[in-house]
Amino acid sequence: MNNKYKILVIEDEEHIQTFISALFEANGYAVITANTYENAKHMYASYQPDLVILDLGLPDRDGMVFLEETRKAFSTPIIVLSARADENDKVKALDIGANDYVTKPFGSAELMARVRSALRNARRNIDALVTHNGKLILGDFSIDYDARRVFIKDEEIKLTQTEYNIVAFLSEHCGKVMTYSAIIKKIWGYPDDGSIKKLQVNMANIRKKFGYKLGETNYIVNELGVGYRMIEKSE
């Protein structure tokens, strides 16, 4: 699909899917479509799209399931496009990890603006990670991935192997909330009864080494009951 942004449109109403696809193609995007949950999973895995447009009312499973499962491992921008206008649905979708929520009927110009905004924000996150010599730099915080070393204000922070792996994983998804389950799966590869406690202990040690003080963000934010998010110091 060349170098165009790839957008996966998950929509079971044929006329809406056709309209959205034509709209995106007219604006220079490459479009992939799916009309069921199962098809959407397959298309996502096969094409790894740059952005997803997600209808919640799918015939085989609720679109919330796709959103939740995708967010456990990926930070791809997802814009929910749904007839559900209830505030509870919007809050739930955004809490699970949707980047935006647009209700039907929708305006073409508004939808395109939201798509551009989501892609722009995703691009910023990627650009922040493209640094010289395998390094990430966020203000006075930096990681040398090749050497597996972390610095704050040019002072090395001594981390254990597990602590470093957690920090590196969060940095690769900078700006996105990574759920407890996603972190545990990445770091330990399996969940058990003590997984969350083990993660919390490691995170407490990391934040202490980072100089955490009550009321300050200090690079990693705890989204209570959900997971952790790495931010820029200036946020």
N, C-alpha and C positions, 0 to 999 in steps of 0.2 A: 504493500500500500504506500510505497514511496516514503516521503518524509512528512506526510500530512498527519495531523493529530487524528487518532482513531477514537471514535465515539461509539460505544455500545448502547443501542437503544432497546430497552426491555419494555415492550408494550404489546398487549394482546389484542387491542382494537386495531384492525388492519388499516382503517382510514387515517387514524391518528399516527400510527407507525409510518405510513407512507408519507404523510404530510411532514412529520418531523425529519424523516430521512432526506426528503427533497430540500427542506430548509437548510439542513446542515451541509449537504453536498453543494448547494448553491453558494454557501459561504466558505467553501474550500476545505471542508472536513471529510475524512474517510469514514463511512458509516458501516457498522455491523449491526445486525438486528437479531432479536430473540423474542419469542412470544409466550414462553413458559419459563418457569423456574429452572427446570432441568436443562432446557436448551440454553438458558442464560449462563448457567454454571459452565457448560461445555464451551460456549463461545468466549466467555471470559478467560478460561484457562488456555484456550487455543490462541487467542489474539492479544491478550494482555493490553486492553485498551487504555488510552490516556484519560478517559472520562466516561462515566456511566450515567445515562438517563434512565431512571427506574420508576416504573409504574408499580403501585402496591397491590392492585387488584388482579393478580395473576391467577389463571385457572387452576393450577395444580398446587401452589403454595402461596402464602402471603409474601409479598415483596419484602416485608420486614425481615424475613428469614434470610433472604439473599443479602440484604444490607448487613445484618448482624454477622453472618458467616464470613463475608468478605472483609469486614472490618477487623476480624480477629487476626488477620495476617497481612492485609494490604492497605495502603494509604491512598489508593486511586480516588480522585474526586468523584463523589456520587451526588447527583442532584435528583431528588425525588420529584416526580411529576405525577400528581395524583388528584383525583376528584374528592378525596377526603380532606375536608376543610376544617375539621374539628381540631381545636388547639392541642388536645391530648395526643392526637396522631402526629402532629408537627413536632411537639416536644419529644415524643418517644423516638421519632426518626432522627432528630438532631442529636438526642442523647446517645443513641446507638452509634452515630458516626456520620450521618449525612452531612454533606457540605452545604446544602441548600435545600429548600422545599418550595416548590412552585405548585399552585393549585390550578386545576382545570375549571373553566376554560382559561387559557393563557394567551398573552400577546407574544407574537413572534419576536419583536424587538426586545422585550423584557427577557425572554428565554435566552436569546443570543447574548445579551449583556451578562446574564448570570453565568453562562458557559464560559465566556471570555474571562470573567473575574475568577472563576474556579481554576481555570487553566493557568492564569497569571500567577495565582497564589501557589499553585503546585510547582510552577516553574521557578519561583523564588526559592522554594525549599530545596529544589534540586541544585540550583545555582549556588546556594550556600554551602553545599557539600562538595562542589567541584573546586578543589583548592590545589595549590602547588604541592608536588611531592607527596601525594597521599595524605594530606592534612586537612582537617576541618578547623575553621576559625570562626567563632561566634563571639565577637567583642573581645574580652580578655580571656575567653575560654578557648582552648584548642586541644585537638587530638591528633597524634601522629599514629595513623593506623598501621603503618609498616613496622614501627618500633613498639606499638602497643603501649604508648605513653600518653598521659593526660596532663595538661598544664593549665593553671589559672594565674594570670598576671606573670607569665614566664616562670612560675615556680611549679615544679613537678609534684603532682598529687600521687602518692604511692597507693595503688589499688591492688587488691588481690586479683587473681585471674577471673574469678566469677564477677567481682565488682566491675572490672574493666569490660567484660563481655556485656553486662547489663547497660553500662554507659554507652558503649559503642552501638548497641542495638537501638537505644533510644535516639542517639544522634543521627542514625540513618533514617529515622522517621521524624526528624525535628519538626516541631509544631503540631504534631498529631498525638492524640491520646492513645497510648498503647495499653490495651487491657491487661489485667493480671494474667489471664490465660495465654495471651499471645507472647508475653515476656517469658512466662514459665516454659511454654513449649519451645521457644527459641533457645533458652539458656540450658534447661535441664532435659528437654526432649520428652518429658512425661509429667503428668500431674499426680500428686498423691495428697493424702490428708493434710500434710504439713507444708504443701507447696507455697501457699500464700504467706504463711508465717515466715518461711525461709526467705522469700522474696522481700518481705517487709524488713527483716533483720538486715539483709544485705543493703537495702536502700537506705535504712537509717544510718548505717556505717558510711555509705557513700556521701550522703548529705552532710554528715558530720565532718568528713574530710574536706568537703567543698566549702565548709565554713557557714553552714546553715544557721540562720537566726530566725526566731519567731517573727512572723510578719514580713519576711523577705522571701523572694522567689528562689534565688540561688540556682538557676539553670534547670533544675528539675522540679516540676510541680506535681504534687499528689492530688489526683482527681479522686476524691474520696469515694470508695465503693466501686470504682471503675478501673483505675490504673494510674499510669504515670506519663508525663509529657515533658520533653526537653524543650526549653525555650531559650531565646536570646536574653542575655543579661539585661538589656534595655527594655524588655517587655513590661 
